[in-house]
Amino acid sequence: MGRLAEISTEVMNEDQKKIFAVVRPDYTGVVGGPASAWLRSPDLYERLGWMIGYMRHESGIPPRLLELVILMTVGEWGSEYPWARHEPLARKGGLGDEVISALADGKRPDFTNADEEAVYNFCTELKERHSVGDATYAAALEHLGEQGLVEIIAVLGLYTTVSMTVNAFEIPDIG
């Protein structure tokens, strides 16, 4: 049980219902995950919902790399709900079991794919140094291009927000 009362489509106020119908059309029932908290601010939920939808369905970042960044971020925060949701998506997207296991253990994976290593190094360096050196930048740019780098940074911020929300409100794991 989390810190917030359960919210469902049956008990939402009009603002919540309006926004939820736009972000999650045709869904009814109990709302889980960070959306259960974000619905307390319907306009914020709408914007975050569109961002998540864009990253999942419209971004040019390959799912394998997108999920690598997500698992790195939620793993750093020890955020169980998004980890449980994204670990199978990472496998489905083609991220190897060895990489996923290393991330789950808080270790640097032994990469066999240069693009995964470049993305990992870019994200790690940015988080640790608050900047990225020229060689790290060039390697990530080679694999992602400018738009991809901008979107990777947005994913880092988005899933930091997801993790903070889940952890602060003790949103339970889906497992």
N, C-alpha and C positions, 0 to 999 in steps of 0.2 A: 504494500500500500504506500503510495506516494504522499507527499505533503499537500497536494491539491485534491479537492473533491473530484471524483470522477465526473467527466462531462460527456454527455451524449447528445445526439441530435434531438432527442425529445425534450431536453431541459435547456437548450441554448436560448439566449435572448435573440431578438430580431437581428441585431447587428452581426452576431455570431453566425446565425443561420444563413444570412445573406452572403457573407464572405465564405463560409464553409461550402456552400452550394457552388460557388465559383471555383474554389480551389480543389474540392473533392466532389465533383458532380456525381449524383446517384448513390452516394455513400450514406448509409444510416447506421445508427448504433453508437457504441462507445468509441470515443476518440482516444487513441493511445499515442505514445511517444511524445516528442516535444510539442507536437500540435496541441496536445491537451493543455499545455501551459500557454502556448502562444495565442490560443483562442481567447485568453483573458484580455488580449489587445488585438481585436479583429483586424485592424488595418496593418499592424505588424505581421500578423499571421498571413495575410494576403500576399504581402511582399516577399516574405520568406518562402511561402509556398510556391510562388512563381519562380523564385531563384532555384529552388530544389528541382522543380519541373524542368527548367531550362538545362540545368547541369545534367540531369538524367537522360533527357530526350533530344536536346538540340545542340549541345556542346560538341565540338569536333574532337574532344579528347577521347581517345579509346577507353572503353569501359575498364580495361585492365589497369590502366594508369590512373584513371579517376578513382577507382576503388583502392588502389595502393595509397593514394593521398588520404582518402577517407579513413582507412584502417590505421595509417600512421597517426592521424590526428586524434581519432577517438581512443586509440590505444594509449597515446600519451596521457590522455585525461582519465583513463581507466573507466570509460563510460560504457557500461555493459549493454544497454538497450541498442544503441547504434552499431556496436560491434556485432551483436547477434543478428542484426538485420543485414549488415553489409558483408559479413564473412561469406555467406553463400553467394552473394552477388559478385564478390571478388573471384570466387572459384568459377562461377558461370562466365564471367568476363575474361577468364584465361590467366588470372594471376596464379602462380604455382603454389602448391601446398607448402613447399619449403620456405617460400617468402612469407606466406601467411603465418606459418608456425613461428618463424623468427620474430615477426612483428608482435605476435601474441605473447612471446616471451620477453619483449622489450629489447630485442637484440637487432643488430644490423644484419640484414639478410646477405647471403652469398648470392649475388645476382648472376644470372646467365644472359639476361637481356640488357643491352646497353641503354635502352630508353628507360627502363625501370630504374637502373642505377642512377642515371642522370636526373630523373625526377626525384628520387629519394635524396640524392645529394643536394639538389636545389632546395627542397623543402626543409631538410635538416639544417642546412647552413643558414637559411633565412630565419628559421625559428631560433637557432642558437646564437647567431651573430647579429641578427636584425638587419642583415645585409647579405649580399651574395657576391663572391669574388668573380673576377672576369672568366676564369676557366670553367667554373661551375655554371655560370650564366650561359656561356657559349655552348656548353654540352647540352643543357636543357633546351636552349633556343633551337639547336640543330634538330631536336626530336619533336618539339612542340610548336615552334614558330612563336611570333609575338602574341597572337590571340590566345594560343594555348597557355603561355606563361601567365598572362593576365587572368585567365580562367582558373588556373591551378592556384594562384594566390587567393582568388575568391573562394575556392573550395576550402582552402585552409581556414579562412575566416568563418565561412558558413558552418563547417563542422566543429570548429571551436565553439561557436554559438550553440550548436546542437548539443555538444557535450556538456557545456556549462549549464544549459537549461535542464538537461536530464539529471545531472549530478546535484544541482541546487535544489530541485524539486523532488529528488529521489524517485524519479519515474522508473517503475519496475522493468526488469528484463522481460523480453517476450518469450524466453525459453521456458 
